[in-house]
Amino acid sequence: MSSRRIVIGLILLLVLAVPVAATYAGDKPLSIVFHDEFRGDYVYTAGNSTYSGAISPGERYTVMFDPELPADATVRYQRMYVYWVWSKLDQNAIYPVLSLTRTDTGEPLAEVDRYTDSKGFVSQNDFFSGVDIFTTRDLSPGKNSFEVILENNATDSRTFVVQGIGLLAVYESPGSPEAIIWVSEGADLLYSSHGITPTMASSRIDFPGTIDRSGLESAELFLVAPSGGYTREKIPVINRLFFNREGTSSMPSFFETILSALFPGSSGKEWVNVFDSDEVVQIGIDRRDVLPYLRSEGNFALVQDEKDYLMLTNAVLRAERR
């Protein structure tokens, strides 16, 4: 075989081996945006968010928030997340043009990032979905009550749908227990359909760093996935969550059972149908105790779709010391 043919063959192999970005497969993993050990906690709320339906230019969408922080709290990391889908101009995919304003201060919020994903191949209804991320003034200690208004600022006739708006605040609090917190964010659209298998429709979230497991009181994994947990099809299993466990195992199930009996938690854990949402409240949420399966390093979670159709957007891992 000539050298030229060998080079061409290697190029083809590389092209086939690299996943195409922006598909129903898990090809846009969430990014770590905060990681630290300190005395404190976090709060996440979607306020009174509901499914908006199509928002036309000039139309508005409003959400009320009332989070509460301890009296000694100081915010370390805070973001607002606008979860949007089906952004289109007629039948063509196009990105939304939107703004977010706090009504209590009249403050136009600054957009700091946008994560997007789509079906990934030319077909009917291949529109954009994503998360727009905004900053706002830090929450104050005690009760916080305020409203935000989203507006479609397009100068053409493009529309989009909002599934809700989320608020995350990680805060330091001398009166709180010592904790290790990881925060990840992004937008990974997962759907086991159109040739995408459940294994392909899997998004892995890595939590880098080491943990001294001695003296840990608890460990909680918190996930946000708009559309997650809601489907009109009657399917026994619509999604799976793995913690420190690969989606598939080459080990015979008999040996896995023995290993789990001898070393509980050593092979991680799998759960099914983990998100909770409905036709009106479409931000899927899951909180789960993962302390028995926590490792001293190399911790990860894997979210897998099985006909659920979801967009994985947020993950928080918090381990608390006694």
Secondary structure, DSSP 4 states (H G I P E B T S, - for coil): --HHHHHHHHHHHHHHHSPPSSSSSS-S--EEEEEEEEEEEEEEE-TT-----EE-TT-EEEEEE--EE-TT-EEEEEEEEEEEEEEEETTEE----EEEEETTTTEEPEEEEEEEE---SSSTT--EEEEEEEE-PPPPSEE--EEEEEEE--SSS-EEEEEEEEEEEEEE-TTSPEEEEEEEEEEEEE-S-TT--TTTSEEEEEEEEE---TTEEEEEEEEEEETTT--SS--S--EEEEESS-SS-SS-HHHHHHHHHHSTTTT-EEEES--B--SS--EEEEEEE-GGG--SEEEEEEEEESS--EEEEEEEEEEEE-
